Every structure is written in C-alpha cells, then in structure tokens.
C-alpha cells in the first residue's frame, strides 16, 4: 500500500504523554496534575458560560487576558490566551524560530521542544546540562536564532534565578528567548516583571498545574506587544477561535481567585518539602525542585524496577528511558495522604529488593 505520510511526519518521534489509566483506580503521580480541585468560582463561571454555547467565543479571550493583566499588573496587550501552553509553544516556534541559525535548548528538558523543531523544520542544538542537572548559562552565549528555557526545568525541577536568565537575554539580544514557566508558581522566580526591559523575552505559562485546570487546556503567553502580535499572526492563520467559552470563563476566574491559588500552591510546596526529606532519609538523591514534582534516584535500586513495582501497587510515577536520566523517577506531588501511601510503599519495596 502506498505510504501517504509526508517524510517529515515519518521521521518524527512524537511526544509521548504520561499514562492515563483506564483499568482501575490508581494513585496518579505521573503527569504533574494538581491534586486539588479548581476554585469553586471557576466551576460557577463555567456553568454560567454554558448558556451561550450556541455562539462563537471571543476570538481574543479579552476577559481572560484582562484577568491575567490584572494579576501581573501589566498591559492587556502583553497577553495572549490560547488552547494550552503546548499549542502556544508550537505557535511561538513558528512565529520566532523558523530562520537560518539553529535554536538552543537543554539536552534534558521538556521533550516537546525537539518534536516541534523537527515538525517545523527548525534546526536546533542541544546544550548539555551540567552533571548536577543545572543549566550551564554561559553555553547559551553562541550564535543562534532562538533559545528555549523551561524554568523550572522539566523533568529535573531545578530553577534558574532571574539574574541567570537576564544573562542569557543580554547575550542574545538579536534572538527571542522563550521562557516556559509551566511550573513557576511552585517556588521559581517569574520573569514577567522584566518584559518591558527585554524586548526579546516571551514567557509561556499553563493553567494545568498551579490552577488545577489540566482538563480545560488553557495557556497564556506574556511579552512585548510586538511578540504577541507574532503569535496572533500564527493563530489567525491557523485557528481564529482557540479558546471556547467555557475554558475562557473558567480560566479568568482562576486568575481572579488569588486566595484559593495561594492556598493550594502553598499546600503543594509544603508537601513537596516534607516528602523530599523523607526520600533523602531513605537514601535517595533528590534535586532541588521548585516545581510540583520531585526528581529522584536511588544508588542501589534501578528506577525501572521501582517504577514497575509501584505500578503493581496501583501507583503511577514517570520513568524516562533516556540517556543520562534512565535511573531517575519523576514523582508528582499529590495530597498528603497519597504521598504517605507512596512513601510507605517505597519503604516496603526497598525492604524486599
């Protein structure tokens, strides 16, 4: 039979999302979802918006953009609202990086970056992380047509300081530096306050993590109006109505309910720090995560074996069969009860192995 696929698609290894089980009840700590429900105000806003589903949504999601702008005390024109940060990342790659020189991103980071680069025919160069998985800032001071930095990084959870990112911005004034802040609300330092200072800075964020809206698929980009215009040009050449009415209404309320947001993120941070100490006490090495997950490895027990044993006990974590990190597990921070069950299960596994 004739192969109808394009050579580009044939040669891409697509992104593989975390397992979404359908065969029972699991403690699900593998996809960095928030263990707490969204704000009750989000649910009410979605119910209210449902009465107008016969109408197209606002193509520019003005209510959501205003909520984001108010939250960060910036101009609304500096905000783009879209259908998940993944889609915004894809649009950003098309808007800023389809040029002659390669773009740069770490060798261990969110694997969608490499997928997008190959999908859009963008040359790229991987910058190896240091042995301790920190980002070697000076290694990004080489010719390029764009830089992508996840901060905090995934799957390591390690964050760069704003001063470090400023150095990258200063050294690459002719290139767009995209900072992916998917996990910024769990202890990192956001670059939003510097968008007026750096015209080459674009920031992406998601509502899937800190605002408990993974099922709604909403993301935002923040940057100078000239960069937001670039993303809008791609959007209006692809899908003029990226966010439906329910998503835009719910996401706006998630930004407005600051008290609920602060409470849930702090609960996750507190649980993360407690569990981190427990893992270290059990002999694990743990990175200094500023995200809603921990990145761990044990010197005597393989990560793959630990992953398999946990799955048998109906606990899902993330294992990456990839060079340099194939003896690590990434574990999402769940509720205190879920994490206590995880810790007890791992203690039992270590005693048996």
N, C-alpha and C positions, 0 to 999 in steps of 0.2 A: 504493500500500500504506500502511496506517495506520502512523504513527510511534509505536511503543510505548515509546520512551525518555522519561524524565522531563525537564522543561525544565532542571533543574539540570545533569544529565549532558550534555544537548545544548549547553549554554553553557560547558562547561569545556574548556580545552585541557589534556589530561592531561600528566603528566610524561613526558619522553622520555629513556629511559636511553641510556647510551653504547652504541655499536655492538658487537655480539658476532658477529664474522665467522664464516662457515661455508664460505667458498670458498677456503681456503688457509691457509698459515702466515704469521702477522703478528708483528711486534714490537708488542705491545699496550700502549700507553701512554695509553689514553683513558678508563679507568674507575676509576683510583686503587686498583687491586688491589695487594696486596703481591707483589713479585717472588719472595719466598722462601716455601717450603712451611711449613705449620704445624709446631709442635713434634711430634717423634715420639711424645711422650707423649699428644698429642691423638689421633693415629691409633690407638694402643693402647686408649685409653679408648673410642673409638667401636666398635672391634671387640668389646670386652668387652660393651658395652651392647647390641649387636646380638642377643645371645642371649635378650633379654627383649622382643622387639618385639611379641609377641602381647598384651602388657599395655599398658594406657594409661600414659602418662608421669605423673610427679608434676606436678599442675596448678600448683604454685607453684615448681617448679625449685629446691628447697631446697638441694641440693648446690651448684648454680651460685651461688645467692645467698650461700651461706656463703663460697665461694671469692672472690667479689667483695668481700664484707665484710672478709675477712682481708687481702686485697690492700691495701685502703684504710684498714684499722683503724677500721671503723665498725660500727654495729649492723646485723644482717641485715635488720631491719625497715625499714631505709632503702633497700633494694634491690628493684627489680622486674626480672625477667628476661622477655624477650619475643622474639617472632619478628621480629628485625631492628629496628634503631633507627627505620626508616621506619614500621613499624607502631606502635611506641611513641610516635613523634611524633603519629601520627594519633589515638591514644587520648588523648594529652595535650591535643590541640586540643579533643577532645570533653569531656574532664574539666574543663578550666580556662577555656576561652575562649568558650564559647557563651553570651555575655552581651550587654549593651546597647551598650557602647562598643566601638570598633574595637581590634584588636590592632596592634602595631607590629613591623615588621622592615625591614631594609635593602632598598633597591631592587635591589641586586646581591647576591644570596646564593643559597642552595640553593633552587631553583625549586619544590620540593615544598611549601614553606610556603604559597605563594599558591594552589596546587592544593588543598591541604587546606582552606584558608579558604573557598574557593568551594564545595567539596564539602559542607562542613558549614554553609554559610550564615553564616559569621562575617565581620563587617565588618573591614576592615584598612586601614591607612595605611602606605604605603611611605616610609621615611626615606632620602633620597638620601645615598649615601656622598660623602665629600669627593672632590675632584678626584684626589687621590692614592690613592683607594680605601680610605682608613681610615674607621672608623666615627665619626661625629660624636656623641659621647656625650651632650652636653647636649641634642641634638634629641630624645632619648627622654624628656625631662622634661616631657611633656604628658599630658593625660588619656587613659587607655586602660584596657582590661580584659585586658591581657596583652602581653608582649614576648617575641620570639624572637630570639636572637642565636646565630649559628654562630661558634664560636671554637675554632681559627682559622676565618676565613670561607672560603666556597667561592663562586666559583672563584678568589678572589684569593690565598688562603693567608695573609693578614695576620691576626695575632693581637692581641687586646686584652689588656692587663695585668689582673691580678686587681683592682687598685685602680680601674681604669676600670669594670669590671663591678660592683664594690661601689657605685660612684656611681649606677649605674643601679638597683641593688637598693634603695639608700637612698631614691632619689627616687620609687620606685614600690612602697611598702610594701603597698598595697592590691591590687596586681596580682601574678600569678605571672610570674616571669621564667624562661623556659626557655632554658638554655644548651646548645646542641648541640655536644658535644665529640667529634665523629666523628674529628677529626684531632689531638686534643690531645697524643697521645704522641710527636709528631714535633717538639716544641720549644715548645709552648704551656704555659701555667700553668693547671692544672686548678682548678676551684672546689670540688672535693669537700671540701676541708678546711674550707669555710665553711658547710656545710649546716646545722650546728647554730646558727650565728649568724644565718642568714637563713631564716625560715620560708616565705618566698615564692620560694625558689630550688629549681628542679628541673633536673637535669642528665641528658642522654641521651648514651650512648656506643654505639659499634658494635664488634664483633669482626671486621668485614670488612677493616679496614685494618691496624692495627698487629699484629693477632694472626692474620693470614693466613687468615681464615675467611669470606671473601665467599660461598663456596658453601654454607655451613652456615646462614646467615641468623639471626644471634643479636645481640641488643642488650640494653642494660640502662638502667634509669633509676635515679637516685640522688637522694634528697631526704628531707625530713622524713616521718615515718610518716603524717601526715595527707594529704600529697600522694600518697604511694604508694598509700594506700587509695583515693584518687580514681581512679587508673589501674586498680587492681584492680576497682573497681566497673564500669568500662567493659569490662574484659576478661571479667568474669563475666557480662556482658550480651551478649557477642559470641562469645567462644571461650574456654572454660574450660581448654583444653589447648593453649596457644600454642606451646610448645616440645616437640618429640619427644624421645625418649630419647637418640638419637644426638647431636643438637645440644646438649642439656643436658650430657651427659657430656663431649663434646669441648670445649665452651666452658669448663667448670670446670677442666679440665687446662690450658687455655691461660692462665688466670689464675694457676694454681699454678706453672707453669714460668717463673718470673721471669727466670732467667738467659737462657733462649732468647729471651724477649721483649725483654730489654735489648739483647742482641747484634744481633738483626735490626733493631730500630728505629734503633740507632746506625749500622748499616751504611747504612741509607736516608738518614739525616741527613748522613752523610759524603759520600755520592754526590751528594745534592742540593746541598750547598755547593760541591763541585768543579764540577759541571755549571753551576751558576749563574754562576761566574766565567768559564767558557768562553762562555756566552751573552753576557755583558756584553762580553767581549773581541771578540765578533763584531758588536757594535753593537746588541744587543737591550736593551730596557728590561725589568727583571725585578723583580717585587715582592719584599718581604722575607718570603718564605714560611716558615711554621713548620708546614707540612703535608708530605705525601708527594707533592707535585706542585709544579710551577713555573708561574707565570702570566706570559707573555712577549708582547712585541710588538716589531716592527721598524719604524723610521720610514720605510723605503723600500719594503718588501715587504708586500703585503696578507696578512693571516692566512689568508684563504680560499684564496689561491693556494698558500701554503705548506702548508696542510692538504691540498689536492688533490695537490700534488707528492709529499708524504710518503706519501700513501695509494697512489700509483702505485708507490712503492718498498716497499710492504708494511709501512709503519709507520703505526700509528693513533695520533692525538692527538685532543684535543677542541677543536672550534670552536663558539662560541656566536654565532649570528646574532641578536644582541640589542643594542639601543641602548646605547651607552657602552662596550661590550666587544667589538664586532664586528670589531676589528682585533687581537684577542688570541688566543693559543692556551694551553690548559691541558695541561700535559705531566706525566703520571705518572712518578715516579722508578722506573725499572726496575733491573736488575742493572747493574754497571759495564760489562759487555760490550754490553748493549743500549743504554745511554746513549752509549757511544763510537760505536756504529753510527749512532745518531741524530745525533750531533754531526757526524760525517763526512758524512752525507747532507745535512744542512742547509748545511754549508760548500759542498758541490758545487752545491746548488740556488742559493745566493746568487751563486756564480760564473757561473751560466748566465743567471739572470734579469737 
